Amino acid sequence: MAYTEEISELRHSVVEIESQIEKAETDLAQSRDSQADGTKHDDEMTSLVDGLKAKREELAHHLDKVRGA
């Protein structure tokens, strides 16, 4: 049962991170559209998106390991 719960939690985390990535990418696109001088904000948002994508990959890798166990 714990195995199933861990997979469920990992899937939920991946879905949550993907949602955050979509929101951050949307915010970044809107920021670029509305601010000609928003490069610092753009850099911060790009960094956030990159960090979320890395976390998603980490969780997906962990999920694959758990499934294979």
N, C-alpha and C positions, 0 to 999 in steps of 0.2 A: 504494500500500500504506500509506503514512504517513497518508493521509486516513482509511482504514478503521480504522487503529489509534487515531487521535485520536478518532474517533466512539466506538469501543469503550471507550476510557478515560473519555470524558465520560459515557457511559451508566453505566459502573461507578461513577463518582463520584456521579452523581445517585441511583443505587440505594443507595449507601452513606449518603448524606446523608438520604435518605428513611427509612432504617432508624434512623439516629440521631434523627431527628425523632420517629418513633414511640416509641422508647425514652424520649426526654426527655418526651414528652407523657404516657406511662404513668407515669413517675417523678413527674411533676408532679401527676397525678391521685391517685396513692397518697400523696404527701406531703400533699395537701390533705385527704385522708380521715383520715390518721393524726395530723395536727398541727393543732390549733386555733390555735397560736401560730407557725405557720411562714411568715408573710408575707414575711420577708426571703428565705428559701429559695425560696418561690413566685416572687418577683420575679426571682431569679437564673435559675430554670428557665424562666420565661416569656421572659426575655431570650435565653437559650440557644436555645429553640425558634424565636423570631423570627429570630435570627441564622442558624440552620440553614435556615429557610425562604427567607431572602433569598439565601443561598448556592446553594440548589437552583434558585431562579429565575435567578440569574446563570449557573449552569452550563447550564440548559435553554436560555437565550437564546444562549449561546455555541454550544451544540450545533446550534441552528437556523441560526446564521450559518455554521457549518462545513458543514452539509448543503447550504445554498444556494450555497456557493462553487463 
